[in-house]
Amino acid sequence: MKHETVVILDLGGSYTQLLARRIRELKVYCAILPHHASLAQIQALQPKALVLSGGMKSLGDQDALTVDPQIYRLGLPVLAIGYGMQLMANALGGVVRATAPRESSPTSLRIAVENNLFAGFEQELTVELSAGDRVETAPPGFTVLATTDRTPVAAMGNRDTRLYGVQFLPAALPSRHETTLLTNFLYKIAGLTGNWTPAAFIADAVQQIRETVGPNEQVVCGLSGGVDSSVAAVLVHQAIGDRLTCIFVDHGLLRKNEAKQVMETFTRLFKMKIIQVDAAAAFLRKLAGVSDPEQKRKIIGAEFIRVFQEEAAKLGPIDYLVQGTLYTDVLESGTAGTMIKSHHNVGGLPKDLKFKLIEPLNHLFKDEVRRVGEELGIPAELVWRHPFPGPGLAIRILGEVTPEKVELLREADAIFIDEIKKAGLYRDIWQAFAVLPDIRSVGVMDNQRTYAYTVALRAVTSRDGTTADWYRFPPEVLARIANRIVDEVPHVNRVVYDITSKPPSTIEWE
């Protein structure tokens, strides 16, 4: 089934990806293109509607961002937001004036006339309105839909051409209306049906994989146990069965019981062909004496590739490699779908690999991957597992990595996660883990002086990992976690909690 598509033209706003996710949550597929995309590039996606994102530029700036004005003549519904509305008004004969300095403050928005865009809204409500440039006069044929005391045209629309603009971000509306405006645009104005669902995606992806992979071609997947590679593997397996072979490299730096869980899930539940490679000794040997975090990453990445290639070579000719590339990876390449960057969750695949790539998730955001995983029947414990870095515990051990430190950290981390789950908080947290700093401190245990390790705990909330805030645990939960770690993990006498956000810190310590 061909899904309906909405195209967002990105005008530089930090809100663009969130806007795309909101549209997809409303069961409409959404793709992001740069503002300078040509008409041919836009039309190639066969969109049913366009959205112009907001941005921080002013029309008077020398480097002001623009779009091809012909987009307004494609006959497609358009929702222009913030700077996008100013751009549209200016292109179609309206009057836009600068109102510097730019400021943002709660403002009373008044609905001027009854209209589909604001269907279900109160006559007056409070929004966060950015007071930079503003539309003084709407273009010919447009109706002023909403106003504020300082903004004569806070929203405008042309019912005949289905061109609409709002000066505020939909997310700046009161929470009860956060998606109402988008819903009205997509369904009441653009007339969409909402056919972007996990089940529909799976059906399309399976069909595409079957059309891509020939009947005698073989496919290999580097299965890490993380949600991305797991969902990609199950999806490809559903399409081609035993022509897929997964290689699970256990580098000895995984979380407690993770290797066992991965093997049981994919061999017993999904009956998949998996080769488990126990390479822990080799990885730890390579890491001996290494303290620099970047060097650790390079060593682990290179060793992973060596082991993976060695195992893949034993399988005979391989035609395709499955990767769990996500849409955010595509966007971060700066090309919005015109080129997929070479990457791997451990350390970068070499350019001389002879495989062709299958990247079935490269149009999905992380939350969509999880929903697809649930639809595929992957256990919730795996689908909703917190993100885990490819280099594993090695970059959560500050300083040299040793077998003793790995085991110590693995046990502390397992206690941390266990207590979070018992408290019913796991799904409230984006990522939680323990860190072993390269320090020891004095303590007293059993009336004896100790000089032992400190364990640091890190837990954050986030939507996509680009920014994050530290999680506010109930004090009694932190107390239980700290007591268990000190009591149950040898050579630990102190537990601390990291309360810095990203930025200025990163989520991981290394």
C-alpha positions as CSV (number, residue, x, y, z in Angstrom):
1,M,0.0,0.0,0.0
2,K,1.4,3.4,-1.0
3,H,1.5,5.6,2.0
4,E,0.5,9.3,1.9
5,T,3.4,11.6,2.3
6,V,3.8,15.1,3.7
7,V,7.0,16.9,2.9
8,I,8.6,19.4,5.4
9,L,10.9,22.0,3.9
10,D,13.4,22.7,6.6
11,L,14.0,26.4,7.1
12,G,16.6,25.9,9.9
13,G,14.3,25.5,12.9
14,S,15.4,23.3,15.8
15,Y,11.8,22.1,15.9
16,T,11.8,20.4,12.5
17,Q,12.5,16.8,13.6
18,L,9.9,17.0,16.4
19,L,7.4,18.4,13.9
20,A,8.0,15.4,11.6
21,R,7.6,13.0,14.5
22,R,4.3,14.7,15.6
23,I,2.9,14.3,12.0
24,R,4.0,10.6,11.9
25,E,2.3,10.0,15.3
26,L,-0.9,11.2,13.6
27,K,-0.4,8.3,11.2
28,V,0.8,10.3,8.2
29,Y,4.3,9.6,6.7
30,C,6.5,12.7,6.8
31,A,9.8,13.3,5.0
32,I,12.2,16.3,5.6
33,L,13.9,18.0,2.7
34,P,16.2,21.1,2.8
35,H,14.6,24.4,2.1
36,H,16.4,24.7,-1.3
37,A,15.0,21.4,-2.6
38,S,13.9,21.7,-6.2
39,L,10.4,21.2,-7.5
40,A,11.6,17.9,-9.1
41,Q,12.9,16.7,-5.7
42,I,9.7,17.6,-4.0
43,Q,7.4,16.1,-6.6
44,A,9.5,12.9,-6.7
45,L,8.1,12.1,-3.3
46,Q,4.6,12.5,-4.5
47,P,3.5,14.6,-1.5
48,K,-0.1,15.1,-0.5
49,A,0.8,18.3,1.4
50,L,3.7,20.6,2.3
51,V,4.9,22.1,5.6
52,L,7.3,25.0,5.8
53,S,9.1,24.8,9.1
54,G,9.9,27.7,11.4
55,G,13.4,29.2,11.6
56,M,15.5,31.9,13.2
57,K,16.2,34.0,10.1
58,S,14.7,37.3,9.2
59,L,13.6,38.1,5.6
60,G,15.9,41.1,5.8
61,D,19.0,39.0,6.5
62,Q,21.6,38.7,3.6
63,D,21.6,35.0,4.1
64,A,17.9,34.6,4.5
65,L,16.6,31.2,3.6
66,T,14.1,30.8,0.8
67,V,12.0,28.2,-1.0
68,D,11.1,27.9,-4.6
69,P,8.0,30.1,-4.8
70,Q,6.5,27.8,-7.4
71,I,5.6,25.4,-4.5
72,Y,2.5,27.6,-3.9
73,R,1.3,26.8,-7.3
74,L,1.5,23.0,-7.1
75,G,-2.1,22.7,-6.0
76,L,-0.9,21.2,-2.7
77,P,-2.1,22.2,0.8
78,V,0.6,24.1,2.6
79,L,1.0,24.8,6.3
80,A,3.7,27.5,6.8
81,I,4.9,28.0,10.4
82,G,6.7,31.0,11.9
83,Y,9.4,32.2,9.5
84,G,7.8,29.9,6.9
85,M,4.6,31.9,7.2
86,Q,6.5,35.2,6.7
87,L,8.2,33.8,3.6
88,M,4.9,32.7,2.1
89,A,3.2,36.0,2.9
90,N,6.0,37.9,1.3
91,A,6.1,35.7,-1.8
92,L,2.3,36.0,-2.4
93,G,2.0,39.8,-2.0
94,G,1.5,40.3,1.7
95,V,3.4,42.8,3.9
96,V,6.0,41.6,6.4
97,R,7.8,44.0,8.7
98,A,10.6,43.6,11.2
99,T,9.7,44.0,14.9
100,A,13.1,43.7,16.5
101,P,14.2,42.9,19.1
102,R,13.0,39.3,18.9
103,E,11.4,38.1,22.1
104,S,9.2,35.2,23.2
105,S,6.5,35.6,25.7
106,P,3.0,34.2,26.6
107,T,0.4,35.9,24.4
108,S,-3.3,35.9,24.1
109,L,-4.3,34.5,20.7
110,R,-7.8,35.4,19.5
111,I,-9.5,33.3,16.8
112,A,-10.9,35.9,14.3
113,V,-13.2,33.8,12.2
114,E,-14.6,30.2,12.3
115,N,-12.3,28.0,10.2
116,N,-11.1,24.4,9.8
117,L,-7.6,25.0,10.9
118,F,-8.7,26.1,14.4
119,A,-11.7,23.7,14.6
120,G,-12.2,22.7,18.2
121,F,-10.3,25.6,19.7
122,E,-11.6,28.1,22.2
123,Q,-12.2,31.6,20.9
124,E,-9.2,32.9,22.9
125,L,-6.2,31.0,24.3
126,T,-2.6,31.6,25.5
127,V,0.3,30.7,23.2
128,E,4.0,31.3,23.2
129,L,4.5,33.7,20.3
130,S,7.9,34.7,19.0
131,A,7.9,38.4,18.3
132,G,10.4,38.8,15.5
133,D,9.3,39.7,12.0
134,R,5.5,39.7,11.6
135,V,2.9,39.7,8.9
136,E,1.2,43.1,8.9
137,T,-1.1,42.5,5.9
138,A,-2.2,39.1,4.6
139,P,-1.7,38.4,0.9
140,P,-4.6,38.9,-1.5
141,G,-7.2,36.1,-1.2
142,F,-6.2,35.2,2.4
143,T,-8.3,35.6,5.5
144,V,-6.9,36.6,8.8
145,L,-7.7,33.6,11.0
146,A,-6.2,34.8,14.3
147,T,-4.6,37.9,15.9
148,T,-2.8,39.0,19.0
149,D,-2.4,42.5,20.5
150,R,1.0,42.9,18.8
151,T,0.5,40.7,15.7
152,P,-2.3,41.6,13.4
153,V,-1.9,38.4,11.4
154,A,-1.0,35.6,13.8
155,A,-2.6,33.1,11.4
156,M,-4.0,33.3,7.9
157,G,-5.5,31.0,5.3
158,N,-6.8,30.8,1.8
159,R,-9.6,28.2,1.7
160,D,-9.6,27.9,-2.1
161,T,-5.8,27.3,-2.5
162,R,-5.5,25.5,0.8
163,L,-2.5,27.7,1.8
164,Y,-2.3,28.4,5.5
165,G,0.2,30.0,7.9
166,V,0.6,30.4,11.7
167,Q,3.1,32.6,13.4
168,F,3.6,30.2,16.4
169,L,4.8,26.6,16.7
170,P,2.0,24.1,17.1
171,A,3.9,22.7,20.1
172,A,3.6,26.2,21.7
173,L,-0.2,25.7,22.0
174,P,-1.6,24.6,25.3
175,S,-1.1,20.8,25.8
176,R,-4.7,20.0,25.1
177,H,-4.3,21.4,21.6
178,E,-0.7,20.4,20.9
179,T,-1.7,18.2,18.0
180,T,-5.1,19.6,17.2
181,L,-3.9,22.1,14.7
182,L,-1.8,19.6,12.9
183,T,-4.7,17.1,12.9
184,N,-7.0,19.7,11.4
185,F,-4.5,20.5,8.7
186,L,-3.8,16.9,7.8
187,Y,-7.4,15.6,7.9
188,K,-9.8,18.5,7.5
189,I,-7.8,20.6,5.0
190,A,-5.5,18.2,3.2
191,G,-8.1,15.4,3.3
192,L,-5.6,12.6,4.3
193,T,-6.7,9.2,5.6
194,G,-3.8,8.3,7.9
195,N,-2.4,5.1,6.5
196,W,1.1,5.3,8.1
197,T,1.0,2.5,10.7
198,P,3.6,-0.1,11.9
199,A,1.7,-2.9,10.2
200,A,1.6,-1.0,6.9
201,F,5.3,-0.2,7.1
202,I,6.2,-3.8,7.7
203,A,4.1,-5.0,4.8
204,D,5.8,-2.5,2.5
205,A,9.3,-3.2,3.8
206,V,8.9,-7.0,3.5
207,Q,7.7,-6.6,-0.1
208,Q,10.6,-4.2,-1.0
209,I,13.2,-6.6,0.6
210,R,11.8,-9.5,-1.4
211,E,11.9,-7.5,-4.6
212,T,15.5,-6.5,-3.8
213,V,17.1,-9.7,-2.7
214,G,17.3,-12.3,-5.5
215,P,16.2,-15.9,-4.8
216,N,19.7,-17.2,-4.6
217,E,21.3,-14.3,-2.8
218,Q,22.6,-14.4,0.7
219,V,22.3,-11.7,3.4
220,V,24.3,-11.1,6.6
221,C,23.5,-8.9,9.6
222,G,25.7,-7.8,12.5
223,L,23.3,-8.4,15.4
224,S,24.2,-6.4,18.5
225,G,21.1,-7.0,20.6
226,G,20.2,-3.3,20.5
227,V,16.7,-2.4,19.2
228,D,17.8,-1.1,15.8
229,S,19.8,-4.1,14.6
230,S,17.2,-6.4,16.3
231,V,14.2,-4.9,14.5
232,A,16.1,-4.8,11.2
233,A,17.1,-8.4,11.5
234,V,13.6,-9.7,12.3
235,L,12.1,-7.6,9.5
236,V,14.6,-9.0,6.9
237,H,14.1,-12.5,8.3
238,Q,10.4,-12.2,7.8
239,A,11.0,-11.3,4.2
240,I,13.7,-13.9,3.2
241,G,13.9,-16.5,6.0
242,D,17.0,-18.6,6.2
243,R,18.8,-16.7,3.5
244,L,19.6,-14.3,6.3
245,T,22.5,-15.2,8.7
246,C,23.1,-13.0,11.8
247,I,26.5,-12.7,13.3
248,F,26.5,-11.8,17.0
249,V,29.9,-10.7,18.2
250,D,30.1,-10.9,22.0
251,H,33.0,-8.6,22.8
252,G,32.8,-9.3,26.5
253,L,31.6,-5.7,27.2
254,L,27.9,-6.3,27.2
255,R,25.4,-5.8,30.1
256,K,24.6,-8.7,32.4
257,N,23.0,-11.7,30.7
258,E,22.6,-9.7,27.5
259,A,24.3,-12.3,25.3
260,K,22.1,-15.1,26.7
261,Q,19.0,-13.1,26.2
262,V,19.9,-12.2,22.6
263,M,20.5,-15.8,21.6
264,E,17.4,-17.1,23.3
265,T,15.2,-14.4,21.7
266,F,16.3,-14.8,18.2
267,T,17.0,-18.6,18.0
268,R,14.0,-19.8,20.1
269,L,11.4,-17.2,19.4
270,F,12.2,-16.3,15.8
271,K,14.1,-19.4,14.7
272,M,16.8,-17.3,13.1
273,K,20.2,-18.5,12.0
274,I,22.7,-16.8,14.3
275,I,26.4,-17.3,14.7
276,Q,27.6,-16.3,18.2
277,V,31.2,-15.4,18.4
278,D,32.8,-15.3,21.9
279,A,35.6,-12.7,21.3
280,A,35.8,-11.4,24.8
281,A,39.4,-12.5,25.4
282,A,40.6,-10.9,22.1
283,F,38.9,-7.6,22.8
284,L,40.2,-7.3,26.4
285,R,43.7,-8.2,25.3
286,K,43.6,-5.4,22.7
287,L,42.4,-2.9,25.4
288,A,45.0,-3.8,28.0
289,G,46.9,-0.7,29.1
290,V,44.7,1.7,27.0
291,S,43.1,4.6,28.9
292,D,42.2,7.2,26.1
293,P,38.5,6.9,25.3
294,E,39.0,7.6,21.6
295,Q,41.7,5.0,21.3
296,K,39.4,2.5,23.0
297,R,36.6,3.2,20.5
298,K,39.0,2.8,17.6
299,I,40.4,-0.5,18.9
300,I,37.0,-1.9,19.6
301,G,35.7,-0.8,16.2
302,A,38.7,-2.2,14.3
303,E,38.5,-5.5,16.2
304,F,34.8,-5.8,15.7
305,I,35.2,-5.4,11.9
306,R,38.0,-7.9,11.9
307,V,36.0,-10.5,13.7
308,F,32.9,-9.8,11.7
309,Q,34.7,-10.1,8.4
310,E,36.4,-13.3,9.5
311,E,33.1,-14.9,10.4
312,A,31.3,-13.6,7.3
313,A,34.0,-15.0,5.0
314,K,33.3,-18.5,6.4
315,L,29.7,-18.3,5.0
316,G,30.8,-18.1,1.4
317,P,29.6,-15.4,-1.0
318,I,27.5,-12.8,0.7
319,D,25.4,-10.3,-1.4
320,Y,23.9,-8.0,1.1
321,L,24.6,-6.5,4.6
322,V,21.8,-5.4,6.8
323,Q,22.3,-2.3,8.9
324,G,20.0,-0.6,11.4
325,T,20.4,2.9,10.0
326,L,17.7,5.3,11.2
327,Y,16.2,8.4,9.6
328,T,18.1,10.6,12.1
329,D,21.3,9.1,10.7
330,V,20.2,10.1,7.2
331,L,19.3,13.6,8.3
332,E,22.6,14.1,10.2
333,S,24.5,13.3,7.0
334,G,23.2,16.7,5.8
335,T,21.6,15.3,2.7
336,A,18.0,14.5,3.8
337,G,17.9,11.2,2.0
338,T,20.2,11.8,-1.0
339,M,23.1,9.9,0.5
340,I,23.4,7.5,3.5
341,K,26.5,7.9,5.5
342,S,28.7,4.9,6.2
343,H,28.5,4.0,9.8
344,H,28.1,1.2,12.3
345,N,27.1,1.1,15.9
346,V,30.6,0.2,16.9
347,G,33.1,1.9,14.7
348,G,32.6,2.5,11.0
349,L,32.5,-0.2,8.3
350,P,35.4,-0.2,5.9
351,K,34.8,1.1,2.4
352,D,36.2,-2.0,0.7
353,L,33.4,-4.3,2.0
354,K,31.8,-5.9,-1.1
355,F,28.3,-6.1,0.3
356,K,25.4,-4.1,-0.9
357,L,23.4,-2.5,1.9
358,I,19.9,-3.2,3.1
359,E,18.7,-0.5,5.5
360,P,15.0,-1.2,6.1
361,L,14.7,1.3,8.9
362,N,16.3,4.3,7.2
363,H,12.9,6.1,7.0
364,L,12.0,5.6,10.7
365,F,12.7,7.6,13.9
366,K,13.7,5.7,17.0
367,D,10.2,5.7,18.5
368,E,8.8,4.3,15.3
369,V,11.4,1.6,15.3
370,R,10.2,0.5,18.8
371,R,6.5,0.4,17.6
372,V,7.5,-1.7,14.6
373,G,9.4,-4.0,16.9
374,E,6.3,-4.5,19.0
375,E,4.3,-5.2,15.9
376,L,6.8,-7.8,14.9
377,G,6.4,-9.5,18.2
378,I,9.9,-8.7,19.6
379,P,9.7,-8.9,23.5
380,A,9.0,-5.5,25.1
381,E,12.1,-6.0,27.3
382,L,14.3,-5.8,24.2
383,V,12.2,-3.3,22.2
384,W,12.2,-0.8,25.1
385,R,15.8,-1.4,26.3
386,H,17.7,1.8,26.9
387,P,20.3,2.8,24.3
388,F,23.7,1.1,24.7
389,P,26.9,2.2,23.0
390,G,28.6,-0.1,20.6
391,P,31.9,-0.1,22.6
392,G,29.8,-1.2,25.6
393,L,31.1,-1.0,29.1
394,A,34.6,-0.1,27.9
395,I,33.6,3.6,27.6
396,R,31.8,3.5,30.9
397,I,35.1,2.4,32.6
398,L,37.2,5.5,32.9
399,G,40.9,4.6,32.5
400,E,42.2,1.2,31.7
401,V,39.7,-1.6,31.0
402,T,40.4,-4.9,32.9
403,P,38.3,-8.0,33.4
404,E,37.9,-7.2,37.1
405,K,36.6,-3.7,36.3
406,V,34.2,-5.0,33.7
407,E,32.7,-7.5,36.1
408,L,32.4,-4.9,38.9
409,L,30.7,-2.4,36.6
410,R,28.4,-5.0,35.0
411,E,27.1,-6.0,38.5
412,A,26.6,-2.4,39.6
413,D,24.8,-1.6,36.4
414,A,22.5,-4.6,36.7
415,I,21.5,-3.6,40.3
416,F,20.8,-0.1,39.1
417,I,18.5,-1.2,36.2
418,D,16.9,-3.9,38.4
419,E,15.9,-1.3,41.1
420,I,14.6,1.1,38.4
421,K,12.4,-1.6,37.0
422,K,11.1,-2.6,40.4
423,A,10.2,1.0,41.1
424,G,8.2,1.1,37.8
425,L,10.4,3.9,36.4
426,Y,12.2,2.3,33.5
427,R,10.0,3.5,30.7
428,D,10.1,7.1,32.2
429,I,13.9,7.2,31.6
430,W,15.6,7.5,28.2
431,Q,18.9,6.0,29.4
432,A,20.3,4.8,32.7
433,F,23.6,3.2,33.5
434,A,26.5,3.0,35.9
435,V,29.9,4.4,35.4
436,L,33.2,3.3,37.0
437,P,35.4,6.4,37.4
438,D,39.2,5.9,37.7
439,I,39.2,6.9,41.4
440,R,39.2,5.3,44.8
441,S,38.2,6.8,48.1
442,V,38.4,6.0,51.8
443,G,35.4,4.4,53.5
444,V,34.4,2.2,56.5
445,M,32.8,-1.2,56.1
446,D,32.4,-3.8,58.9
447,N,34.3,-1.4,61.2
448,Q,37.3,-1.6,58.8
449,R,38.9,1.1,56.8
450,T,38.5,0.6,53.0
451,Y,40.1,2.2,50.0
452,A,37.7,1.2,47.2
453,Y,36.0,2.2,44.0
454,T,33.3,4.8,43.5
455,V,30.4,4.0,41.2
456,A,28.6,6.9,39.5
457,L,25.0,6.6,38.3
458,R,23.6,8.4,35.3
459,A,19.9,8.6,34.3
460,V,18.4,11.0,31.8
461,T,15.2,11.9,30.1
462,S,15.2,12.8,26.4
463,R,13.2,12.5,23.2
464,D,16.0,11.6,20.8
465,G,19.3,11.9,22.7
466,T,20.3,15.2,21.2
467,T,19.5,17.0,24.4
468,A,18.8,15.5,27.8
469,D,18.0,16.3,31.4
470,W,18.9,14.4,34.5
471,Y,16.2,12.3,36.0
472,R,14.8,13.2,39.4
473,F,14.6,10.0,41.3
474,P,12.6,9.7,44.5
475,P,15.3,9.8,47.2
476,E,14.2,6.4,48.6
477,V,14.9,4.7,45.2
478,L,18.4,6.2,45.1
479,A,19.0,5.0,48.6
480,R,18.0,1.5,47.8
481,I,20.2,1.5,44.7
482,A,23.3,2.8,46.6
483,N,22.8,0.4,49.5
484,R,22.6,-2.6,47.2
485,I,25.6,-1.7,45.1
486,V,27.8,-1.1,48.2
487,D,26.5,-4.3,49.9
488,E,26.6,-6.6,46.9
489,V,29.4,-5.4,44.6
490,P,32.9,-6.1,46.0
491,H,35.5,-3.3,46.1
492,V,32.9,-0.5,46.0
493,N,32.4,1.8,49.0
494,R,30.8,4.9,47.5
495,V,28.0,5.7,45.0
496,V,27.4,9.2,43.5
497,Y,24.6,10.5,41.1
498,D,25.3,12.6,38.1
499,I,23.0,15.7,38.0
500,T,24.2,17.5,34.9
501,S,22.2,17.9,31.7
502,K,23.2,17.7,28.1
503,P,24.5,20.2,27.3
504,P,26.9,21.1,28.9
505,S,27.7,17.4,29.5
506,T,27.2,14.5,27.2
507,I,25.0,11.5,28.2
508,E,27.9,9.1,28.2
509,W,31.0,10.0,30.2
510,E,33.4,9.0,27.5
